[in-house]
Amino acid sequence: MSKETPCIAVCIMDPGTSLCLGCGRTLPEIARWHRIDTAERQAVMSQLAGRMADAGLAQPELAAGPKSD
């Protein structure tokens, strides 16, 4: 995926929060993502980790990257 998208190809919407379990975006954000400018994308991306944490949603292992022992 591009650096300008938080998508990790785990596209499942949480029914309780309306957030994507993979990236934390809402459906409207996902739908207009290709039409917004870089500054707005970065603003949304800077909120995603906090948004997921506030909603009590764990990001998938895929998003966490490799584990170190």
N, C-alpha and C positions, 0 to 999 in steps of 0.2 A: 504494500500500500504506500501511497505518497506520504511525504513528511507533512503535508498540509491536511491530513485527515487522521482522526483518531481511530478509524475503523480497523478492527482486527478480524473481521469476517466471522464474528459471533453475533449474528443479528437476531436477537430474541428480545422482544419488548416485555418488560416487567409490568403486569397488569395493575399492580398497586401504585406504582410510581410513574408509569408511562415513560420510563427511561430504558434505553437499550442496555441490556446486560453486558454487552461487549465494550461499548464505548461511553455510555452515559448520556448520549444525546437523546433528544425527543424526536418524534416522527417529523414535526415541522422543520426542525433543524436539519435532519437528515435529508428531507425532501428539497430544501433550498440550498444545501451545502455548496453545490457547484456554481451557484449564482452569487454567493457573497464574497466580499473581498478578503484579502489576506489578514488584515487587521481584525475584522470581525471573527474570522475563523480562529485566530490566535486567542481572542478574548473568550470565545466559547471553550476552546481547548483548555485554557487556564482554569476554568471552573469545574471541569469534569471530575477530577479526582475527589474534590470536596463534595460535589453533588452526589457522587456514588457513596461516599462515606456517610454523608448526612442521611441518605436514604437507607443505610444499613445494607448496601449491596456490595458484595465482594467482587472485584474484577477477576475474570477468569485467569487461570495459570498462564495461558497464552500471552496475556497482556503484561504479566509480571516479569517475563523474561527468564533467562536461565538462573537456576539456583546455584549458590556456591556452598560448599560444605565447610 
